Amino acid sequence: MATKKPAAKKAAPKKWSKDVTEHSNAMDLEKDVFKQKDPKKIAESIKKSAENSTRRKAGPFQSAMSMINFYENRGGKNISASQKKVLDNRKKN
């Protein structure tokens, strides 16, 4: 009886979250929107992108909040404490 070898797994791209952010099918984001320092500008840009999107599956507000939370959660330790504060503040706008 022959033993089966486990199937080789393909290595996941290291920056899959960056790929999702840049090529999201939900909405087209302004370039470097999350690098801005003004939470109001971040919120306005994402709101505009969500409202203009015809590909989103949820309402504009939910889509915008999902993208913001996705970025913040996937950014992890690569987001500085000051930028996390900016991103948290944009949720209030």
MARBA-3410 file (N, C-alpha, C, O; in Angstrom, 1 decimal):
93
0.8,-1.2,0.0,0.0,0.0,0.0,0.9,1.2,0.0,1.7,1.4,0.9 ~ 0.7,2.1,-1.0,1.5,3.3,-1.1,0.9,4.4,-0.2,-0.3,4.5,0.0 ~ 1.8,5.2,0.4,1.4,6.3,1.2,1.3,7.6,0.4,2.1,7.8,-0.5 ~ 0.3,8.3,0.7,0.0,9.5,-0.1,0.8,10.7,0.5,0.9,10.8,1.7 ~ 1.4,11.4,-0.4,2.1,12.6,0.1,1.1,13.8,0.2,0.2,13.9,-0.7
1.2,14.6,1.2,0.2,15.7,1.2,0.5,16.7,0.1,1.6,16.9,-0.4 ~ -0.6,17.2,-0.4,-0.5,18.2,-1.6,0.3,19.4,-1.1,0.1,19.9,0.0 ~ 1.1,19.9,-2.0,1.9,21.1,-1.7,0.9,22.3,-1.8,0.1,22.5,-2.7 ~ 1.1,23.1,-0.7,0.3,24.3,-0.7,1.0,25.4,-1.4,2.2,25.6,-1.3 ~ 0.2,26.2,-2.1,0.8,27.4,-2.7,1.0,28.5,-1.7,0.2,28.7,-0.8
2.1,29.2,-1.8,2.4,30.2,-0.8,1.5,31.4,-1.2,1.4,31.8,-2.3 ~ 0.9,32.0,-0.1,0.0,33.1,-0.3,0.9,34.4,-0.5,2.0,34.5,0.0 ~ 0.4,35.3,-1.4,1.2,36.5,-1.6,1.4,37.2,-0.2,0.5,37.2,0.6 ~ 2.5,37.8,0.0,2.8,38.4,1.3,2.0,39.6,1.5,1.7,40.0,2.7 ~ 1.6,40.3,0.5,0.9,41.6,0.6,-0.5,41.4,0.1,-1.0,42.3,-0.7
-1.3,40.4,0.4,-2.6,40.2,-0.1,-3.5,41.3,0.3,-4.4,41.6,-0.5 ~ -3.4,41.9,1.5,-4.3,42.9,1.9,-4.0,44.2,1.1,-5.0,44.9,0.8 ~ -2.8,44.4,0.7,-2.5,45.6,-0.2,-3.2,45.4,-1.5,-3.7,46.3,-2.1 ~ -3.1,44.2,-2.0,-3.8,43.9,-3.3,-5.3,44.1,-3.2,-5.9,44.6,-4.1 ~ -5.9,43.7,-2.1,-7.3,43.9,-1.9,-7.6,45.4,-1.9,-8.6,45.8,-2.5
-6.8,46.1,-1.1,-7.1,47.6,-1.0,-6.9,48.3,-2.4,-7.7,49.1,-2.7 ~ -5.9,47.9,-3.1,-5.7,48.5,-4.4,-6.6,48.0,-5.5,-7.0,48.8,-6.4 ~ -7.1,46.8,-5.5,-7.9,46.3,-6.5,-9.3,45.8,-6.1,-9.8,44.8,-6.6 ~ -9.8,46.4,-5.0,-11.1,46.0,-4.5,-12.2,46.1,-5.5,-12.2,47.1,-6.3 ~ -13.0,45.1,-5.6,-14.1,45.1,-6.5,-15.3,45.9,-5.9,-16.3,46.1,-6.6
-15.2,46.3,-4.7,-16.3,47.1,-4.0,-16.3,48.5,-4.4,-17.4,49.1,-4.6 ~ -15.2,49.1,-4.5,-15.1,50.6,-4.8,-13.7,51.0,-5.2,-12.7,50.3,-4.8 ~ -13.6,52.0,-5.9,-12.3,52.6,-6.3,-11.9,53.6,-5.3,-12.6,54.6,-5.2 ~ -10.8,53.5,-4.7,-10.3,54.4,-3.7,-9.3,55.4,-4.3,-8.6,55.1,-5.2 ~ -9.4,56.6,-3.7,-8.4,57.6,-4.1,-7.0,57.1,-3.7,-6.8,56.5,-2.7
-6.0,57.3,-4.5,-4.6,56.8,-4.2,-4.1,57.4,-2.9,-4.3,58.6,-2.7 ~ -3.6,56.6,-2.1,-3.0,56.9,-0.8,-4.0,57.6,0.2,-3.6,58.4,1.0 ~ -5.2,57.3,0.0,-6.2,57.9,0.9,-6.0,57.7,2.4,-6.2,58.5,3.2 ~ -5.5,56.5,2.7,-5.2,56.2,4.1,-4.0,56.8,4.7,-3.7,56.7,5.9 ~ -3.2,57.4,3.9,-1.9,58.0,4.3,-2.2,59.5,4.7,-1.3,60.1,5.2
-3.3,60.0,4.4,-3.6,61.4,4.7,-3.6,61.6,6.3,-3.9,60.6,7.0 ~ -3.4,62.8,6.7,-3.3,63.1,8.1,-4.6,63.7,8.7,-4.8,63.7,9.9 ~ -5.5,64.1,7.8,-6.7,64.7,8.2,-7.9,63.7,8.1,-8.3,63.3,7.1 ~ -8.4,63.3,9.3,-9.5,62.3,9.3,-10.7,62.7,8.5,-11.4,61.8,8.0 ~ -11.0,64.0,8.5,-12.2,64.4,7.7,-12.0,64.2,6.2,-12.9,63.8,5.6
-10.8,64.4,5.7,-10.5,64.2,4.3,-10.6,62.7,4.0,-11.1,62.3,2.9 ~ -10.1,61.9,4.9,-10.2,60.4,4.7,-11.6,60.0,4.6,-12.0,59.3,3.7 ~ -12.4,60.5,5.6,-13.8,60.1,5.6,-14.6,60.6,4.4,-15.4,59.8,3.8 ~ -14.3,61.8,3.9,-15.0,62.4,2.8,-14.6,61.6,1.5,-15.5,61.3,0.7 ~ -13.3,61.3,1.4,-12.9,60.5,0.2,-13.5,59.1,0.1,-14.0,58.7,-1.0
-13.5,58.4,1.2,-14.1,57.1,1.2,-15.6,57.2,1.0,-16.2,56.3,0.3 ~ -16.2,58.1,1.6,-17.7,58.3,1.5,-18.0,58.5,0.0,-18.9,57.9,-0.6 ~ -17.2,59.4,-0.7,-17.5,59.7,-2.1,-17.3,58.4,-2.9,-18.0,58.2,-3.8 ~ -16.2,57.7,-2.6,-15.9,56.5,-3.4,-17.1,55.5,-3.2,-17.5,54.8,-4.2 ~ -17.6,55.3,-2.0,-18.7,54.4,-1.7,-20.0,54.8,-2.4,-20.7,54.0,-3.0
-20.3,56.1,-2.4,-21.5,56.6,-3.1,-21.4,56.4,-4.6,-22.4,56.2,-5.2 ~ -20.2,56.6,-5.1,-20.1,56.5,-6.6,-20.0,55.1,-7.1,-20.1,54.9,-8.3 ~ -19.7,54.2,-6.2,-19.5,52.8,-6.7,-20.8,52.1,-7.1,-21.8,52.3,-6.4 ~ -20.8,51.4,-8.2,-21.9,50.6,-8.6,-21.7,49.2,-8.4,-22.6,48.3,-8.7 ~ -20.5,48.8,-7.8,-20.2,47.4,-7.6,-20.3,47.0,-6.1,-20.1,45.8,-5.9
-20.7,47.9,-5.2,-20.7,47.5,-3.8,-21.9,46.6,-3.6,-22.9,46.7,-4.3 ~ -21.8,45.8,-2.5,-22.9,44.8,-2.2,-23.8,45.4,-1.1,-24.9,44.9,-0.9 ~ -23.3,46.3,-0.4,-24.1,46.9,0.8,-24.3,48.4,0.5,-23.9,48.9,-0.6 ~ -24.9,49.1,1.4,-25.1,50.5,1.3,-23.8,51.3,1.4,-22.8,50.7,1.8 ~ -23.8,52.5,0.9,-22.6,53.3,0.9,-21.9,53.4,2.3,-20.7,53.3,2.4
-22.7,53.7,3.3,-22.1,53.8,4.7,-21.4,52.5,5.1,-20.3,52.6,5.6 ~ -22.1,51.4,5.0,-21.5,50.1,5.4,-20.3,49.8,4.6,-19.3,49.3,5.1 ~ -20.3,50.1,3.3,-19.2,49.8,2.4,-18.0,50.6,2.9,-16.9,50.1,2.9 ~ -18.2,51.9,3.1,-17.1,52.8,3.5,-16.5,52.3,4.9,-15.3,52.3,5.0 ~ -17.4,52.0,5.8,-16.9,51.6,7.1,-16.1,50.3,7.0,-15.1,50.0,7.7
-16.6,49.4,6.2,-15.9,48.1,6.0,-14.5,48.3,5.4,-13.6,47.6,5.9 ~ -14.4,49.2,4.5,-13.1,49.4,3.9,-12.1,50.1,4.9,-11.0,49.7,5.0 ~ -12.6,51.0,5.7,-11.8,51.6,6.7,-11.4,50.6,7.8,-10.2,50.5,8.1 ~ -12.3,49.8,8.2,-11.9,48.8,9.2,-11.0,47.7,8.7,-10.1,47.3,9.3 ~ -11.2,47.3,7.4,-10.3,46.4,6.7,-8.9,46.9,6.7,-8.0,46.2,7.1
-8.7,48.2,6.3,-7.4,48.8,6.2,-6.8,48.8,7.6,-5.6,48.4,7.8 ~ -7.5,49.3,8.6,-6.9,49.4,9.9,-6.6,48.0,10.5,-5.5,47.9,11.1 ~ -7.4,47.1,10.3,-7.2,45.7,10.9,-6.0,45.0,10.2,-5.2,44.4,10.8 ~ -5.9,45.2,8.9,-4.9,44.5,8.1,-3.5,45.3,8.2,-2.5,44.7,7.9 ~ -3.6,46.5,8.5,-2.3,47.3,8.6,-1.5,46.9,9.8,-0.3,46.9,9.7
-2.2,46.5,10.8,-1.5,46.0,12.0,-0.4,46.8,12.5,-0.5,48.0,12.7 ~ 0.8,46.1,12.7,1.9,46.8,13.3,2.6,47.8,12.3,3.5,48.6,12.8 ~ 2.2,47.8,11.1,2.8,48.7,10.1,2.2,50.1,10.1,2.7,51.0,9.5 ~ 1.1,50.3,10.9,0.5,51.6,11.0,1.0,52.2,12.3,0.9,51.6,13.4 ~ 1.5,53.4,12.2,2.0,54.1,13.4,0.9,54.4,14.4,-0.3,54.5,14.0
1.2,54.6,15.6,0.2,55.0,16.7,-0.5,56.3,16.3,-1.7,56.4,16.5 ~ 0.3,57.2,15.7,-0.3,58.5,15.4,-1.3,58.3,14.2,-2.4,59.0,14.2 ~ -1.0,57.5,13.2,-1.9,57.2,12.1,-3.1,56.4,12.5,-4.2,56.7,12.0 ~ -2.9,55.5,13.5,-4.1,54.8,14.0,-5.1,55.8,14.7,-6.3,55.6,14.6 ~ -4.5,56.7,15.4,-5.4,57.7,16.0,-6.2,58.5,15.0,-7.3,58.8,15.1
-5.5,58.9,13.9,-6.2,59.6,12.8,-7.3,58.7,12.2,-8.4,59.2,12.0 ~ -7.0,57.4,12.0,-8.0,56.5,11.4,-9.1,56.3,12.4,-10.3,56.2,11.9 ~ -8.9,56.3,13.7,-10.0,56.2,14.6,-10.8,57.4,14.6,-12.1,57.3,14.7 ~ -10.2,58.6,14.5,-11.0,59.8,14.5,-11.8,59.9,13.2,-12.9,60.6,13.3 ~ -11.4,59.4,12.1,-12.2,59.5,10.9,-13.5,58.8,11.0,-14.5,59.1,10.3
-13.6,57.8,11.9,-14.9,57.1,12.1,-15.9,57.9,12.6,-17.1,57.7,12.5 ~ -15.5,59.0,13.3,-16.5,59.9,13.9,-17.0,60.9,12.9,-18.1,61.5,13.1 ~ -16.4,61.0,11.8,-16.8,62.0,10.7,-17.8,61.3,9.9,-18.3,61.9,8.9
END
